[in-house]
Amino acid sequence: MSGSLFVLTTAAGRAIRNPIDEDLRRALDEVFQVPAPSDDAAEPAALPSTWLRYEQRPGVTLVLEVYPGGTVTFDQWADAHYARELAPPARLGRISFSHALALWRALRAGDVGAVRCEAWETQ
């Protein structure tokens, strides 16, 4: 099987294949309405999140996960089974709703270069 797959997972756990712009906005709204943690060092995994997964079949899997307060993580895998990382996990802190939406739109468009050129901090 070849091609691309896009799946948006909302903070409520709903998976949406090939999300449209309204789906992206709604999912980000859910997360951005949650108060941001007061400590920048707060562990994102303990907070609700929403993420967009992009799979090239066969090929890489990329995941952009957004947390309250605008923290975004970027994971890159060599396959759809998350067996081999292509790069260490990366993070952007406290970006705006519109910046998060732009990142998701770029990923959904398959513009991986636009996503990778951000000022990611490796974890």
C-alpha positions as semicolon CSV with decimal commas, in nm:
position;residue;x (nm);y (nm);z (nm)
1;M;0,000;0,000;0,000
2;S;0,136;0,343;-0,088
3;G;0,019;0,698;-0,028
4;S;-0,026;0,920;0,273
5;L;-0,248;0,898;0,577
6;F;-0,340;1,187;0,806
7;V;-0,511;1,125;1,139
8;L;-0,608;1,394;1,389
9;T;-0,661;1,273;1,746
10;T;-0,854;1,514;1,966
11;A;-0,806;1,570;2,338
12;A;-1,121;1,362;2,389
13;G;-0,959;1,072;2,203
14;R;-1,159;1,097;1,881
15;A;-0,962;0,999;1,569
16;I;-1,044;1,186;1,247
17;R;-0,895;1,061;0,921
18;N;-0,803;1,325;0,664
19;P;-0,918;1,617;0,880
20;I;-1,044;1,936;0,722
21;D;-0,946;2,281;0,844
22;E;-1,250;2,305;1,074
23;D;-1,147;1,978;1,245
24;L;-0,799;2,119;1,308
25;R;-0,938;2,443;1,451
26;R;-1,186;2,265;1,677
27;A;-0,919;2,030;1,814
28;L;-0,683;2,319;1,886
29;D;-0,964;2,516;2,050
30;E;-1,018;2,229;2,295
31;V;-0,654;2,238;2,404
32;F;-0,599;2,614;2,399
33;Q;-0,902;2,662;2,628
34;V;-0,730;2,462;2,903
35;P;-0,527;2,690;3,133
36;A;-0,157;2,675;3,057
37;P;0,067;2,531;3,326
38;S;0,238;2,799;3,533
39;D;0,572;2,619;3,517
40;D;0,752;2,593;3,181
41;A;0,912;2,273;3,308
42;A;0,573;2,107;3,364
43;E;0,566;1,764;3,206
44;P;0,348;1,791;2,892
45;A;0,250;1,424;2,910
46;A;0,041;1,499;3,221
47;L;-0,174;1,749;3,028
48;P;-0,451;1,697;2,771
49;S;-0,327;1,715;2,415
50;T;-0,427;1,681;2,054
51;W;-0,208;1,558;1,772
52;L;-0,185;1,524;1,397
53;R;-0,013;1,214;1,260
54;Y;0,121;1,196;0,906
55;E;0,222;0,860;0,763
56;Q;0,390;0,814;0,428
57;R;0,316;0,460;0,317
58;P;0,562;0,304;0,310
59;G;0,788;0,540;0,496
60;V;0,805;0,784;0,780
61;T;0,553;0,875;1,047
62;L;0,554;1,230;1,181
63;V;0,352;1,349;1,481
64;L;0,285;1,708;1,590
65;E;0,128;1,713;1,937
66;V;-0,013;2,034;2,090
67;Y;-0,060;2,096;2,464
68;P;-0,228;2,373;2,666
69;G;-0,030;2,695;2,657
70;G;0,101;2,624;2,308
71;T;0,374;2,370;2,376
72;V;0,423;2,153;2,068
73;T;0,621;1,832;2,037
74;F;0,746;1,686;1,710
75;D;0,824;1,315;1,678
76;Q;0,973;1,155;1,367
77;W;0,970;0,781;1,311
78;A;1,109;0,561;1,034
79;D;0,788;0,358;1,014
80;A;0,424;0,344;1,119
81;H;0,503;0,112;1,410
82;Y;0,714;0,368;1,600
83;A;1,001;0,119;1,604
84;R;1,289;0,344;1,500
85;E;1,326;0,717;1,562
86;L;1,452;0,931;1,276
87;A;1,542;1,215;1,512
88;P;1,520;1,286;1,884
89;P;1,187;1,424;2,005
90;A;1,173;1,802;1,964
91;R;0,973;2,078;2,129
92;L;0,851;2,433;2,074
93;G;0,728;2,626;2,374
94;R;0,434;2,862;2,404
95;I;0,343;2,920;2,043
96;S;0,017;3,085;1,942
97;F;-0,300;2,916;1,820
98;S;-0,235;3,049;1,469
99;H;0,124;2,920;1,471
100;A;0,007;2,574;1,582
101;L;-0,260;2,577;1,312
102;A;-0,001;2,678;1,050
103;L;0,223;2,387;1,155
104;W;-0,065;2,141;1,127
105;R;-0,167;2,283;0,790
106;A;0,190;2,245;0,663
107;L;0,205;1,885;0,783
108;R;-0,138;1,807;0,636
109;A;-0,017;1,951;0,303
110;G;0,286;1,721;0,318
111;D;0,523;2,018;0,354
112;V;0,757;1,840;0,592
113;G;1,035;2,090;0,519
114;A;0,825;2,376;0,659
115;V;0,770;2,180;0,979
116;R;1,132;2,074;1,017
117;C;1,268;2,428;0,964
118;E;1,110;2,556;1,287
119;A;1,340;2,638;1,581
120;W;1,285;2,301;1,751
121;E;1,462;2,226;2,078
122;T;1,561;1,863;2,116
123;Q;1,453;1,698;2,437
